[in-house]
Amino acid sequence: MKARTALFVLIILGSADPNSAQFPNFPDSNALWLMDVYGQPGFIEQYGYHIRTINHDTLINGTLYNTLWAGAEAQGGAFSGGLREDAQHRVYYYHPNTNIEYLLYDFAPAVGDTMQVWIGDSQTSTYIPQLIHIVSIEQLQNTQGDQYKMIGIVNDTQFDQAGQEAAEFWIEGVGGTGGLLSTFGLYFYPMNVAFLSCMQHNDTIWPSGEVGMCSQVGTQERTEATIKVYPNPNEGEFTVQLSTGQSVVLAVHLLDALGHQVPVSVRHSSGRLNCSISGNAPGGVYTLLLFFTDGVVRRAKVVLRP
């Protein structure tokens, strides 16, 4: 199966300009990305990529890259290309099969910018370009005190107007909420749909600590608020109860078993989200994604009665 992983370097916060990039740069060693990937209906697999702790650099065509490997470090894994970040906070991906470097992320854009980025898989030999529109940029801070940018994106297929809400996010120093190499801008699925489950660099986990591979070793793990959906099962109308002290919800997405987004209207009300599915959605199990201002993405299952 395929797999994915990336990089992380700390920036000293100090007295830096609060409007400049404060979140750690993309890692250069000892980093692990895990993605939940939606394959056949109702089935989720988890893929991973990593950058090794030692022997993590390589010279390719005269350029120094941090080598990317499939799976977790202890598992070895196949060579999956290289990553590098330039001085302008752009991250480039060297594809091992095409022998070409592609733009993967840009963490220093302006709202209204467009760029063509890589989306694909390290095991394929084709380049799938995607034109991405930057629709929002927020300077945020997580519960560990790290400042970072969360950049809202929409792909060209779905972009239609100024002020459009983000469909997906790039998180500075971490990657994209759609997975390490799969920057879809949502709505557009040329392959299986991936979502970043967790990203780990040394003892820092983003967006949250998870039991298993993405768990901290030597520092206290972040506490993470939970969400509750009721009634569940339901007939297209349900309430999401948020925990006390949880950050503000930026966006709500509801996905069917194939990863396609289902229209849902949301009304915010004192620690709750009142949700109503628009149109005729068939019965089945859906995935609710809540994007919070601190970069956390929470998931919950929603069961719709036939």
N, C-alpha and C positions, 0 to 999 in steps of 0.2 A: 504494500500500500504506500501511498504518498505521505509526505511529512513536511513539517515546516518549523523554522526557528530564527532568531535575530540578535541584535547587539545593544550595548548600553554604557555610557561614560558619564560620570557625575560632573556637574558644573557647580562651582561654589557660588552660593546665593549672595552672601555678603551684602554690599551696598549697590548691587547692580540695579540698573533701571528696571522698574517693575513692568514696563511695557516691552522689555526685550525677552528673549527666550531664557527661561529660568529652569525648565525641567531638564533633567539629564539628557545629554546627547544620545544618539543611538549607541548601543553597547559595542564594545570592541572585543569582548571576551566573556566567557562564562555566562551566557544568556540562553534562555529557553522560552519558546513560544508554543503554547498548546491551543489548537483550534477545534471547536466542535463543527463537524462537517455533516450537512444533511445530504444523504444519498438517496436511496430508494425511500418511498413514502413511509413515514413513521420510524425511520432508522437513522441513528446518529453514530458516526464514528469520530474518533479523536485522533488528529494528526499532530505532529510536532516537528519543529526545527530547532537547532541549537548552534551556538558558536562555542567552540571549545575553550576550556580554561587555559590550556597551554597549546602551543603550536597552532595558533588561531589566525596567523597572517600568511598570506601568500602573494607572490608577484605574478600577475597575469597581464601579458601584453604591455609590460612596463608600468602597470598601475598596481598599487598595494591594496588588497582587499582583505576583509575579515571573512574567512571561509565559513560557509553555511552547510550544515550537515543534517540529514534526516534523523528524526527521533530524538530521544534524550541522550545526553553525553555518554552515560554508562552503557547505552545500547549500541554505540558505534554509529552505524547508519551510513548511507551513501552520500557522496559529495553532491551538494545541491546548489552550487554557485557561490557567489561572493557578494558582500555588501560593503558600501563605503559611504561616508557622509562628508560633504564638502564644507567649506567655510560659510556658505550661504544657507546651511541647514537643509540641503537637498540630499536625499538618500538615493543611491543608485544600486541597481541589481545587475550583476554579471550572470548571464544565463549559461549554464555549462554545456548545453547542446547547440545553441546558436552561435556561441563565441562572440556575443555582442552585449554591450552594456546598455541598460534601459533606465529611465527615470522611474523610481518607485514611489517616492513621497517628496513633497516640498513643504517644509514646516515654517517657511517665512514668506507666505504669499500675502496678497491683499484681496479683500472681498471683490468679486468681479473678475478675478483672474481665471484663465482657463489653461489647462495643460494636458498633454497626452501622456498617460502613465501606463506602466506594465500591469497587466492582470493575467494570471495564468498559473502554471505549475512547473516546478523544476524538472519534472520527468517528461514534459512534452517538448517538441522541437519547433513549435510555432509561436509566433508573437501575436498576442491579442491586444491591440491598442484600445485604450478607452479615453475619450475626451472628458475630463472632469472639470466641473464648474465649482469655484469656491464661493459659498453662499453665506458663511458666517465664520467669525474667529472670536474665541473667548479666551481670556486670560484667567485661569482658575488655580486653585490650590487644593491639594488633597489633604487627608487627615494626618499625613506624616509631615506636612509643612512644605512639600515640594510644589513649586509653581510650574505651570506648564500651559501650553496652548492646546485648545481643542478646536479643530478646524472642520467646519461642516462642509460636506461635499454632496454634489448631485451629478449623476452622469448625464451626458449630452442627450441621450434618448428621452429622459424625463424632465430635463430642465426647460422651463417655459416662461419664467418671469423673475423680475427683481424682487427680493424679499422672500423668495421661496425658502421653506424650511429645509434643513439638512436632512438627507436620507441616510447618511452614514457619517462617521467622523474619523479624522486622523488625530491621534493622540501623540503629542510631542514626546520623543524619547521612547516610545513604545511601539508604534505602528498604527495599523488601522483596525477599527472595530470589526471589519470584514475579514480579518485574518492577515497574516504577514504579507503574502504575495497577492492576495485577492482583493484588490481595491475596486469594488464594483460600482460604488456610488449608489448601491442598492437597485432594486427593481429589474435589473438586467442580469440574467443568469446564463452565461455561455457554458457553465459547468456546474458541478455541485456547489451548494452555497456554504460558505465558511463563516464562522464567527469566532473572534478571539475569546478564548475561555480564560486564559491567564498568561502573563508574561513575567518571567523571573530573571533578575540579574543580581548575582551574589545573594544578599539577604533581603532584597527588595522585590516585592511582588506587585504587579499591576494587572488588572484594576483591584484585585483583592486576593487574600489568601484562600487557598483551597486545600482540602485534605488530599494527599497524594504527591505527585511530582511537583506541583506548584505550591509548596509550603515552605515557610521560612525556616532557616536552620539555627541561626544564632541571635535573632532579635524577636521581639514580641510581634506576633501576627496582628494585622489590622482587624478590628472588629467590623462586622458587616451587618447592616440592618437587613431585615427580611421583609418580604411582601406577602400578602395573603389575598387570594382571589375567591370571591363568593357571590352568588351561589355557583357551585362548580360540581357537576355539569350545569349548564344553563341553556337558554334558548336565544342567545344573541345579545343579552344585556347582563352585565356583571359589574361588580365593584372591586376595585383594587385598594386594599387597606395598606397604607404605608406606615413604617415604624416611626416612632417619635425620634426627632433629631435627624431624620434622613434628609439629604440634600434635595434640591429642587429637581423635579423631573423636566428634562429638556424635550424629550420626544417619546412617543409611544408607537411601537410597531407590532402588528399581529401577523404572524406567518403561518401558512398552511404547511402540510407535511412535506411539500416539495420546496418550501422556502419562498413561495410567492407571497407578496404582501397583500393582506386583506384590508380593505377600507374599514376604519373604525373611528367613530367620533368620540371625543373625550371631553368630559367636563370636570374641572378641578373643584374640589370642595373639602376644605379643612382636613387635610391628611388623608383624603380619599380621592380616587379617580373613578368617576362614573362612566363606564364605557358601553357603547352600543355599536354592534357590527352593522355596517351599511350594506344593503343589497341582500341577495340570497346566497348565503354561504352554506355549503353542505355540512351535515353533521360529521364530527370527527374530533381529533386532537389537534389543537393549535398551540403555537409558541408565542407567548407575550414577551416582548423585549422593552424594558424601560431604561432609557438613557438619562443618567443623572449629571448634574453640573460638576461633580467631583471626579468624573471620568468613569464611574462604576456603571456597568451594564448588568442589570438583573433580569433573570428569566423566570417565567412561570408557565405552567401548562394550563390551558383553557380547553375544557371539553364542551363541545357544542352538541346538543341533542339533535337527532335527525328531524 
